[in-house]
Amino acid sequence: MATYSVVFEIEVDANNSLEASKTVRDWLRNPHTEWQFYVQGDDQKIDSVDLSEEDGDAVLEVLNYQPLIK
């Protein structure tokens, strides 16, 4: 079994960081939504995984990953 680092990034408009966090928390709790994640395995390769796609189309390698927070 391998170890993976999984990152969820999103930009949200809000009045402050607490409101932004609660908004995203509520979105994540919605069972009818699918999200995109960035995943890095032991091989250091980064993939974009879009859970709204069929499994065969869900994973794309990211050649130039640039995080939202720097």
C-alpha positions in Angstrom: 0.0 0.0 0.0 1.3 3.5 -0.9 1.0 6.8 0.9 -0.8 9.7 -0.9 -1.0 13.4 -0.1 -4.4 14.8 -1.1 -5.1 18.5 -1.5 -8.4 20.2 -1.9 -8.1 23.8 -3.1 -10.9 26.3 -3.8 -11.4 30.0 -3.9 -14.5 31.4 -2.1 -15.9 34.9 -1.7 -16.6 35.7 2.0 -16.5 38.4 4.6 -13.8 36.7 6.6 -11.8 33.5 7.0 -14.2 31.9 9.4 -17.2 32.5 7.0 -15.1 31.2 4.1 -14.2 28.0 6.1 -17.8 27.4 7.1 -19.1 27.9 3.5 -16.6 25.4 2.1 -17.3 22.9 5.0 -21.0 23.0 4.1 -20.2 22.4 0.4 -18.0 19.5 1.3 -20.8 17.9 3.4 -23.2 18.0 0.6 -23.4 14.4 -0.7 -24.6 15.5 -4.1 -21.5 17.3 -5.1 -18.2 16.0 -6.6 -14.9 17.7 -6.2 -11.5 17.9 -7.8 -8.4 17.0 -5.8 -4.6 17.1 -6.3 -3.0 13.9 -5.3 0.7 13.1 -4.9 2.0 9.6 -4.4 5.3 8.2 -3.3 6.6 8.7 -6.9 6.2 12.5 -6.4 4.0 12.7 -9.5 1.0 15.0 -9.1 -2.4 14.0 -10.5 -5.6 16.0 -10.8 -8.5 13.8 -9.8 -12.0 15.0 -10.8 -14.7 12.9 -9.1 -17.4 14.2 -11.4 -15.8 12.3 -14.3 -16.0 8.6 -15.1 -13.2 6.6 -13.5 -11.3 6.2 -16.8 -11.3 10.0 -17.4 -11.0 11.2 -13.8 -7.2 11.2 -13.4 -4.9 13.6 -15.3 -1.2 14.1 -14.6 -0.4 17.7 -13.7 2.9 18.9 -15.2 3.1 22.3 -13.6 1.2 22.3 -10.2 0.9 25.8 -8.7 -1.0 25.9 -5.4 -3.4 28.7 -4.6 -1.7 29.4 -1.3 2.0 30.3 -1.7 
